[in-house]
Amino acid sequence: MHMRKFCCGTTLLILTTVLSAGSRSVAGEPEKPVANQPAVQPKTIAEQTKKGLAYLVSQQHTDGGWGQGGGWRTQSQGGRLEGANLEDPSDVGNSAIAALALIRAGSTPKQGEYAKNVAKAVEFIAAKIDKVDQDSPYVTDVLGTQLQSKIGQYVDTFLAGLVLSELKGKMADEVSEKRLTTALDRTLAKIEKHQKADGTFAGNAGWASVLSQALCSKAINRAAQNGAVVNVEVLERDSRLAAAGVDVSRKDFSAPAEAAVTGGRAGGRVVVVTRAVGGPESAATAPSDAGVAVYSLSAKAGGLQDAVNTSRPAAMKARAVLADKEASKQAKDEATLTLERARRLEEQSEAATSGILKRLDDKQFIAGFGNNGGEEFLSYMNISETLLGKGGDEWKTWDKSICENIHRVQNEDGSWAGQHCITGRTFCTSAALLTLMADRAPVPLAAKLTEGK
């Protein structure tokens, strides 16, 4: 079958793709991925960050994975199990985000202080992916985790895709690189197979599933940026979903069409559940945000920024095609489509970023549910990576403020814990560290160039 593919951050290509046995082969050799580097000069890693990293390493299990790090679990019947003696098996979601924090600190399986830890984590994740049927949307057999209950049943799939994408081309040898590539291909195939036309995933239920949807955005875009072959329809559906409720003309998010007050309270305040941020049609299928604006708005802004980072290198190549007198009409038509998509994404991302900036002085917006949970830490990471793309004084002001706030709530042992929902220390510590080290997040070199926007 013929499918439009996005390869290595380049222009849209028509490629013959065969999906079989969880792997994907592409006619012709893909181009090399675009160069990645931090968008700004990274800060020196703070002592609090080093302490958090040391805590994470101390919690890695002998199988290479991480568990929740304490807290409740969900029973198969739907109830909650709590207590000091609950089993805490390694799971893919927590293992992937913990490994991602170690990667931000400068380690890969090839080099760095935590090289062995990252390599063991990749093997754990790949082994779990091997065991799950290729037609299943899951990449794990460990179910009932906090992450799945709170931010989406397929959060493990999206986090696995993200960490494997970022490590593509960075494994220690050919054997381990092939191992990673196979696992990544299987994961991307699952995302492609189960993504619906509106960009969502049937069955990805969760208290604030919009946050796992944002992780999906990062996974597929980082994969494309690092040379994996991603169906461009998957990217376009995802970015359309992220853009729902973004008002380009106002450079802000649309006002919610309606709101309802629930019986729950967060931090002593009434929780307001907003609906229809993208109109009646999107309201029926939009991922849930638990009525917490910082979850949904940071997820949308983060998803659009990742899409822009992917589109800019492609736009540069498209301009070169249009300037080439010898390029075919088909090539020029495809280049025109690529440029139009890039222009649209730039406008939408700029509007979403502007909407976030307008809310940063709103203490209730930043407080999220009212106190810190893993959802808040993840939202702060999304905001940081969004503002990183903008740079300038606004980024510096936010980064200084949020880092100081996160440092204040660090535990003595170096960890961070949640006071609601996602309370497990593995996820909270990892997401806090990813926020503290957001200035080290990879951005395609060409994505920082603004010429021709």
Secondary structure, DSSP 4 states (H G I P E B T S, - for coil): -EEEEEETT--EEEEEEEEETTEEEESSPPPPPPPEEESS-PPPPPHHHHHHHHHHHHT--TTS-B---SS-EE-TTS-EE-STT-----BHHHHHHHHHHHHHTT--SSSSTTHHHHHHHHHHHHHHHHHS-TTSS-S-S--S-HHHHHH-TTHHHHHHHHHHHHHTT-SSSHHHHHHHHHHHHHHHHHHHHHB-TTS-BTT---TTTHHHHHHHHHHHHHHHHTT-EEEHHHHHHHHHHHHTTEETTTTEEPPPSEEEEEEEEETTEEEEEEE-TT-HHHHHHPPP-TT-HHHHHHHHHHHHHHHHHHHHHHHHHHHHHHH-TTS-HHHHHHHHHHHHHHHHHHHHHHHHHHHHHTTTT-HHHHHTTSS--HHHHHHHHHHHHHHHHH-HHHHHHHHHHHHHHHHHT--TTS----SSS---HHHHHHHHHHHHTGGGSEEEGGGG--TT-
